[in-house]
Amino acid sequence: MTILWGDDPDRLPANRMGSIEPIAKTEGNVMADFCKQCSEEIFGEDFEDLKGLGDGTPLEPGMGWTALCEGCGPTVVDDNGICKSDGCLKGHN
């Protein structure tokens, strides 16, 4: 799931209460995202929520994508959505 937010305050649409709304949303239901390990632990299968976060360019060794997993918190995942963070709240690494 990707929600794009603008960085220009003049372009940010506001609802009637004045709160900022996303510029674009993915189609379908907006649900929580889970890393591969949390998805398998909670649901019994990997739904690939955090897989392919980058632009398709392979990551260099030791690098990853910052993400928010609803199971293990702020983390770093590889191109396959596998949690690689030393600071993972569930100790996946």
Secondary structure as GFF3:
##gff-version 3
##sequence-region A 1 93
A	DSSP	alpha_helix	36	43	.	.	.	ID=ss1
A	DSSP	beta_strand	65	69	.	.	.	ID=ss2
A	DSSP	beta_strand	73	77	.	.	.	ID=ss3
###
